[in-house]
């Protein structure tokens, strides 16, 4: 399935228009003036539904997982936070009310947070409910 990339795109890159999967042309980076091109990077997405701490994106050997979009909804009052592998929090805990949630995104090559090289992206769920949603990301061997 293809989806429109968040935000407006220059005409030269409008044909890319992918949130879930696909190649991002170097032209997108060049036309927007970014210093870190996404040439030959595949944008990916992963859906999740977790009632306890678990892995959202598995580790990729030699790569960092860079997240550029998150959509999350809670079935009950819970607290959630993303974690770099099994130990380091990537951001503070977020308390969510029942049926509450959030959407957060930036345009690639910017990213919201990233794992360390070779680590998975985990979601810590505290409370008696389920956190469900989708993240959009790419794996990168660059810092």
SEZATI-458289 format. One record per atom (N, C-alpha, C): residue in three letters; atom name; x, y, z. Coordinates in steps of 0.001 Angstrom, whole numbers. Layout:
REC type atom      xx      yy      zz
REC  ALA   CA       X       Y       Z
...
***
This chain:
REC type atom      xx      yy      zz
REC  UNK    N     833   -1159       0
REC  UNK   CA       0       0       0
REC  UNK    C     892    1240       0
REC  UNK    N     548    2217    -798
REC  UNK   CA    1296    3466    -789
REC  UNK    C     440    4551    -155
REC  UNK    N    1120    5476     506
REC  UNK   CA     437    6586    1155
REC  UNK    C    1230    7849     895
REC  UNK    N     578    8973    1028
REC  UNK   CA    1238   10254     814
REC  UNK    C    2182   10546    1974
REC  UNK    N    3375   10962    1648
REC  UNK   CA    4353   11362    2649
REC  UNK    C    3838   12596    3353
REC  UNK    N    4022   12680    4656
REC  UNK   CA    3569   13827    5419
REC  UNK    C    4161   15115    4873
REC  UNK    N    3359   16178    4907
REC  UNK   CA    3847   17485    4495
REC  UNK    C    3776   17646    2989
REC  UNK    N    4060   18841    2529
REC  UNK   CA    4037   19085    1094
REC  UNK    C    5404   18763     507
REC  UNK    N    5383   18263    -698
REC  UNK   CA    6614   17866   -1364
REC  UNK    C    6828   18736   -2582
REC  UNK    N    8064   18967   -2962
REC  UNK   CA    8326   19683   -4209
REC  UNK    C    7804   18857   -5381
REC  UNK    N    7464   19524   -6467
REC  UNK   CA    6886   18844   -7626
REC  UNK    C    7760   17702   -8110
REC  UNK    N    9073   17872   -8071
REC  UNK   CA    9987   16832   -8553
REC  UNK    C    9900   15568   -7732
REC  UNK    N    9474   15675   -6473
REC  UNK   CA    9432   14507   -5602
REC  UNK    C    8018   14013   -5362
REC  UNK    N    7025   14679   -5920
REC  UNK   CA    5632   14329   -5646
REC  UNK    C    5309   12897   -6023
REC  UNK    N    5997   12348   -6994
REC  UNK   CA    5739   10971   -7401
REC  UNK    C    6167    9949   -6372
REC  UNK    N    6972   10329   -5406
REC  UNK   CA    7427    9399   -4374
REC  UNK    C    6253    9076   -3477
REC  UNK    N    5730   10076   -2773
REC  UNK   CA    4512    9994   -2000
REC  UNK    C    4316    8745   -1171
REC  UNK    N    5323    8251    -488
REC  UNK   CA    5182    7007     244
REC  UNK    C    5379    7218    1730
REC  UNK    N    4500    6648    2517
REC  UNK   CA    4696    6627    3958
REC  UNK    C    5161    5236    4374
REC  UNK    N    4561    4219    3803
REC  UNK   CA    4829    2865    4248
REC  UNK    C    6075    2230    3675
REC  UNK    N    6276    2280    2369
REC  UNK   CA    7421    1593    1785
REC  UNK    C    7757    2226     457
REC  UNK    N    8996    2160      53
REC  UNK   CA    9417    2647   -1246
REC  UNK    C   10759    3324   -1181
REC  UNK    N   11338    3577   -2344
REC  UNK   CA   12634    4236   -2422
REC  UNK    C   12441    5746   -2412
REC  UNK    N   13303    6427   -1715
REC  UNK   CA   13275    7883   -1673
REC  UNK    C   14394    8373   -2564
REC  UNK    N   14089    9185   -3518
REC  UNK   CA   15088    9667   -4462
REC  UNK    C   15997   10705   -3823
REC  UNK    N   17210   10747   -4306
REC  UNK   CA   18157   11755   -3829
REC  UNK    C   17631   13144   -4141
REC  UNK    N   16793   13247   -5171
REC  UNK   CA   16257   14532   -5574
REC  UNK    C   15433   15160   -4455
REC  UNK    N   14732   14364   -3665
REC  UNK   CA   13953   14887   -2553
REC  UNK    C   14866   15616   -1579
REC  UNK    N   15953   14981   -1203
REC  UNK   CA   16886   15600    -274
REC  UNK    C   17495   16859    -863
REC  UNK    N   17913   16780   -2112
REC  UNK   CA   18565   17916   -2745
REC  UNK    C   17595   19078   -2916
REC  UNK    N   16358   18787   -3300
REC  UNK   CA   15406   19862   -3553
REC  UNK    C   14967   20553   -2270
REC  UNK    N   15030   19870   -1146
REC  UNK   CA   14632   20471     128
REC  UNK    C   15819   21045     893
REC  UNK    N   17038   20853     376
REC  UNK   CA   18218   21425     994
REC  UNK    C   18706   20686    2223
REC  UNK    N   18351   19429    2379
REC  UNK   CA   18808   18659    3525
REC  UNK    C   20267   18266    3343
REC  UNK    N   20984   18193    4429
REC  UNK   CA   22390   17831    4336
REC  UNK    C   22603   16322    4379
REC  UNK    N   21621   15575    4819
REC  UNK   CA   21740   14121    4887
REC  UNK    C   20784   13507    3866
REC  UNK    N   21278   13108    2689
REC  UNK   CA   20384   12560    1673
REC  UNK    C   19843   11192    2067
REC  UNK    N   18675   10879    1545
REC  UNK   CA   18063    9576    1788
REC  UNK    C   18170    8690     552
REC  UNK    N   19149    8938    -252
REC  UNK   CA   19312    8165   -1473
REC  UNK    C   19397    6679   -1143
REC  UNK    N   18596    5902   -1838
REC  UNK   CA   18581    4449   -1701
REC  UNK    C   18173    3966    -318
REC  UNK    N   17425    4757     416
REC  UNK   CA   16870    4315    1698
REC  UNK    C   15418    3905    1464
REC  UNK    N   14995    2837    2074
REC  UNK   CA   13625    2364    1943
REC  UNK    C   12832    2776    3167
REC  UNK    N   11778    3553    2950
REC  UNK   CA   10892    3921    4046
REC  UNK    C    9999    2729    4349
REC  UNK    N    9883    2411    5627
REC  UNK   CA    9138    1228    6054
REC  UNK    C    8130    1615    7125
REC  UNK    N    7179     738    7382
REC  UNK   CA    6254     953    8491
REC  UNK    C    5992    -364    9197
REC  UNK    N    5649    -266   10456
REC  UNK   CA    5345   -1451   11260
REC  UNK    C    4161   -1133   12153
REC  UNK    N    3167   -1997   12130
REC  UNK   CA    2045   -1831   13050
REC  UNK    C    2330   -2669   14293
REC  UNK    N    1709   -2274   15398
REC  UNK   CA    1928   -2992   16652
REC  UNK    C     669   -2937   17495
REC  UNK    N     548   -3898   18379
REC  UNK   CA    -508   -3962   19385
REC  UNK    C      88   -4717   20565
REC  UNK    N     399   -3973   21625
REC  UNK   CA    1099   -4555   22770
REC  UNK    C     371   -4256   24069
REC  UNK    N     204   -5275   24907
REC  UNK   CA    -383   -5068   26234
REC  UNK    C     693   -5123   27315
REC  UNK    N    1920   -5411   26909
REC  UNK   CA    3065   -5360   27813
REC  UNK    C    4279   -4961   26972
REC  UNK    N    5389   -4714   27610
REC  UNK   CA    6585   -4280   26900
REC  UNK    C    6965   -5282   25818
REC  UNK    N    7283   -4762   24630
REC  UNK   CA    7647   -5649   23533
REC  UNK    C    8374   -4910   22428
REC  UNK    N    8822   -5657   21437
REC  UNK   CA    9571   -5109   20308
REC  UNK    C    8614   -4655   19224
REC  UNK    N    8818   -3410   18760
REC  UNK   CA    8029   -2853   17663
REC  UNK    C    8752   -3107   16338
REC  UNK    N   10069   -2881   16314
REC  UNK   CA   10897   -3171   15131
REC  UNK    C   12118   -3937   15617
REC  UNK    N   12346   -5083   15026
REC  UNK   CA   13488   -5902   15408
REC  UNK    C   14813   -5256   15033
REC  UNK    N   15860   -5644   15734
REC  UNK   CA   17198   -5121   15475
REC  UNK    C   17648   -5464   14062
REC  UNK    N   18395   -4537   13457
REC  UNK   CA   18995   -4750   12147
REC  UNK    C   20506   -4625   12337
REC  UNK    N   21220   -5676   12062
REC  UNK   CA   22664   -5700   12297
REC  UNK    C   23361   -4539   11583
REC  UNK    N   24143   -3775   12330
REC  UNK   CA   24916   -2673   11763
REC  UNK    C   24113   -1448   11392
REC  UNK    N   22830   -1391   11774
REC  UNK   CA   21956    -276   11379
REC  UNK    C   21254     334   12584
REC  UNK    N   20921    1615   12454
REC  UNK   CA   20069    2315   13417
REC  UNK    C   18655    2353   12845
REC  UNK    N   17656    2307   13684
REC  UNK   CA   16268    2459   13273
REC  UNK    C   15893    3912   13537
REC  UNK    N   15593    4662   12467
REC  UNK   CA   15243    6073   12594
REC  UNK    C   13754    6247   12327
REC  UNK    N   13029    6704   13333
REC  UNK   CA   11569    6834   13284
REC  UNK    C   11197    8261   12902
REC  UNK    N   10360    8382   11850
REC  UNK   CA    9910    9715   11444
REC  UNK    C    8412    9935   11648
REC  UNK    N    7660    8900   12008
REC  UNK   CA    6228    9075   12276
REC  UNK    C    5750    8020   13269
REC  UNK    N    4863    8440   14178
REC  UNK   CA    4272    7540   15169
REC  UNK    C    2790    7849   15277
REC  UNK    N    1979    6794   15299
REC  UNK   CA     547    6894   15604
REC  UNK    C     291    5865   16688
REC  UNK    N    -291    6280   17810
REC  UNK   CA    -490    5369   18937
REC  UNK    C   -1816    5670   19621
REC  UNK    N   -2570    4624   19959
REC  UNK   CA   -3843    4743   20669
REC  UNK    C   -3843    3750   21824
REC  UNK    N   -4378    4179   22969
REC  UNK   CA   -4432    3329   24166
REC  UNK    C   -5862    2850   24405
REC  UNK    N   -6021    1571   24754
REC  UNK   CA   -7350    1016   25014
REC  UNK    C   -7847    1360   26423
REC  UNK    N   -6920    1650   27321
REC  UNK   CA   -7233    1994   28711
REC  UNK    C   -6155    2972   29183
REC  UNK    N   -6296    3483   30386
REC  UNK   CA   -5287    4398   30921
REC  UNK    C   -3973    3646   31104
REC  UNK    N   -2948    4053   30357
REC  UNK   CA   -1631    3408   30414
REC  UNK    C    -543    4472   30291
REC  UNK    N     674    4035   30502
REC  UNK   CA    1851    4864   30285
REC  UNK    C    2731    4124   29288
REC  UNK    N    3282    4856   28323
REC  UNK   CA    4118    4236   27301
REC  UNK    C    5383    5066   27083
REC  UNK    N    6447    4414   26656
REC  UNK   CA    7631    5108   26159
REC  UNK    C    8435    4175   25276
REC  UNK    N    9077    4768   24269
REC  UNK   CA    9903    3991   23355
REC  UNK    C   11275    3805   23968
REC  UNK    N   11862    2647   23671
REC  UNK   CA   13126    2271   24285
REC  UNK    C   14097    1775   23213
REC  UNK    N   15376    2094   23413
REC  UNK   CA   16463    1659   22550
REC  UNK    C   16906     273   23013
REC  UNK    N   16417    -770   22348
REC  UNK   CA   16728   -2127   22784
REC  UNK    C   16106   -2418   24137
REC  UNK    N   16806   -3179   24940
REC  UNK   CA   16251   -3639   26216
REC  UNK    C   16528   -2712   27389
REC  UNK    N   17214   -1580   27160
REC  UNK   CA   17612    -823   28348
REC  UNK    C   17360     678   28336
REC  UNK    N   17719    1399   27303
REC  UNK   CA   17724    2864   27346
REC  UNK    C   16444    3491   26793
REC  UNK    N   15798    4316   27607
REC  UNK   CA   14613    5043   27142
REC  UNK    C   15013    6079   26114
REC  UNK    N   14208    6203   25065
REC  UNK   CA   14452    7196   24034
REC  UNK    C   13726    8499   24325
REC  UNK    N   12732    8443   25187
REC  UNK   CA   11973    9617   25598
REC  UNK    C   11277    9294   26901
REC  UNK    N   10742   10303   27537
REC  UNK   CA   10073   10076   28810
REC  UNK    C    8752    9346   28648
REC  UNK    N    8269    8803   29767
REC  UNK   CA    6993    8092   29759
REC  UNK    C    5853    9058   29443
REC  UNK    N    4891    8595   28653
REC  UNK   CA    3725    9394   28280
REC  UNK    C    2482    8732   28844
REC  UNK    N    1767    9439   29696
REC  UNK   CA     526    8923   30265
REC  UNK    C    -604    9183   29275
REC  UNK    N   -1361    8141   28984
REC  UNK   CA   -2473    8250   28050
REC  UNK    C   -3759    7811   28738
REC  UNK    N   -4826    8537   28503
REC  UNK   CA   -6138    8175   29031
REC  UNK    C   -6740    7069   28171
REC  UNK    N   -7775    6420   28675
REC  UNK   CA   -8477    5401   27895
REC  UNK    C   -8941    6008   26579
REC  UNK    N   -8699    5322   25490
REC  UNK   CA   -9029    5763   24135
REC  UNK    C   -8274    7026   23720
REC  UNK    N   -7230    7372   24468
REC  UNK   CA   -6388    8513   24109
REC  UNK    C   -5253    8059   23226
REC  UNK    N   -4576    9008   22654
REC  UNK   CA   -3451    8666   21804
REC  UNK    C   -2798    9900   21241
REC  UNK    N   -1932    9689   20249
REC  UNK   CA   -1258   10809   19616
REC  UNK    C    -719   10415   18250
REC  UNK    N    -448   11423   17458
REC  UNK   CA     231   11275   16175
REC  UNK    C    1357   12288   16188
REC  UNK    N    2533   11849   15791
REC  UNK   CA    3700   12721   15761
REC  UNK    C    4500   12382   14503
REC  UNK    N    4974   13401   13780
REC  UNK   CA    5738   13127   12565
REC  UNK    C    6624   14306   12189
REC  UNK    N    7646   13991   11437
REC  UNK   CA    8506   14968   10781
REC  UNK    C    8784   14441    9377
REC  UNK    N    9204   15318    8489
REC  UNK   CA    9556   14889    7141
REC  UNK    C   10969   14312    7121
REC  UNK    N   11141   13127    6515
REC  UNK   CA   12485   12593    6353
REC  UNK    C   13320   13564    5515
REC  UNK    N   14583   13687    5755
REC  UNK   CA   15455   12832    6534
REC  UNK    C   15501   13175    8017
REC  UNK    N   14668   14111    8473
REC  UNK   CA   14571   14366    9908
REC  UNK    C   13940   13144   10573
REC  UNK    N   14188   12957   11847
REC  UNK   CA   13573   11842   12550
REC  UNK    C   13269   12247   13984
REC  UNK    N   12293   11567   14573
REC  UNK   CA   11852   11853   15939
REC  UNK    C   12817   11282   16968
REC  UNK    N   13232   10036   16747
REC  UNK   CA   14187    9354   17623
REC  UNK    C   14757    8171   16871
REC  UNK    N   15840    7622   17396
REC  UNK   CA   16515    6516   16719
REC  UNK    C   17120    5569   17738
REC  UNK    N   17200    4323   17346
REC  UNK   CA   17883    3334   18184
REC  UNK    C   19388    3469   17986
REC  UNK    N   20145    2818   18834
REC  UNK   CA   21590    2697   18632
REC  UNK    C   21826    1634   17564
REC  UNK    N   23012    1628   17005
REC  UNK   CA   23355     649   15969
REC  UNK    C   23151    -765   16504
REC  UNK    N   22402   -1567   15766
REC  UNK   CA   22196   -2971   16112
REC  UNK    C   21148   -3248   17178
REC  UNK    N   20437   -2206   17657
REC  UNK   CA   19404   -2410   18685
REC  UNK    C   18012   -2410   18086
REC  UNK    N   17103   -3091   18768
REC  UNK   CA   15698   -3072   18378
REC  UNK    C   15044   -1792   18888
REC  UNK    N   13835   -1540   18418
REC  UNK   CA   13011    -447   18933
REC  UNK    C   11886   -1100   19719
REC  UNK    N   11863    -850   21016
REC  UNK   CA   10873   -1462   21893
REC  UNK    C    9898    -412   22404
REC  UNK    N    8725    -868   22810
REC  UNK   CA    7736      -4   23452
REC  UNK    C    7470    -552   24843
REC  UNK    N    7661     297   25846
REC  UNK   CA    7365     -64   27230
REC  UNK    C    5918     337   27501
REC  UNK    N    5115    -627   27942
REC  UNK   CA    3703    -381   28245
REC  UNK    C    3485    -691   29717
REC  UNK    N    3009     301   30479
REC  UNK   CA    2720     118   31899
REC  UNK    C    1247     405   32141
REC  UNK    N     568    -512   32789
REC  UNK   CA    -857    -359   33058
REC  UNK    C   -1635   -1530   32509
REC  UNK    N   -2927   -1463   32628
REC  UNK   CA   -3774   -2597   32253
REC  UNK    C   -4467   -2457   30927
REC  UNK    N   -3797   -1944   29923
REC  UNK   CA   -4432   -1785   28618
REC  UNK    C   -3495   -2151   27494
REC  UNK    N   -3936   -1854   26281
REC  UNK   CA   -3176   -2164   25076
REC  UNK    C   -2802    -880   24353
REC  UNK    N   -1579    -819   23878
REC  UNK   CA   -1118     276   23019
REC  UNK    C   -1047    -275   21600
REC  UNK    N   -1751     372   20689
REC  UNK   CA   -1763     -83   19300
REC  UNK    C   -1470    1101   18393
REC  UNK    N    -859     821   17259
REC  UNK   CA    -582    1893   16315
REC  UNK    C     361    1466   15225
REC  UNK    N    1063    2456   14688
REC  UNK   CA    1982    2232   13575
REC  UNK    C    3133    3215   13698
REC  UNK    N    4319    2764   13343
REC  UNK   CA    5451    3672   13219
REC  UNK    C    5970    3600   11792
REC  UNK    N    6538    4701   11330
REC  UNK   CA    7174    4757   10017
REC  UNK    C    8637    5090   10247
REC  UNK    N    9520    4397    9536
REC  UNK   CA   10949    4480    9848
REC  UNK    C   11784    4077    8642
REC  UNK    N   13079    4217    8780
REC  UNK   CA   14039    3605    7871
REC  UNK    C   15223    3146    8711
REC  UNK    N   15927    2137    8195
REC  UNK   CA   17140    1713    8906
REC  UNK    C   18322    2341    8183
REC  UNK    N   19287    2790    8981
REC  UNK   CA   20372    3615    8455
REC  UNK    C   21688    3245    9125
REC  UNK    N   22748    3214    8332
REC  UNK   CA   24062    2948    8887
REC  UNK    C   24795    4249    9206
REC  UNK    N   24133    5379    9014
REC  UNK   CA   24719    6686    9332
REC  UNK    C   24298    7122   10728
REC  UNK    N   25106    7948   11343
REC  UNK   CA   24809    8468   12682
REC  UNK    C   23645    9376   12702
***
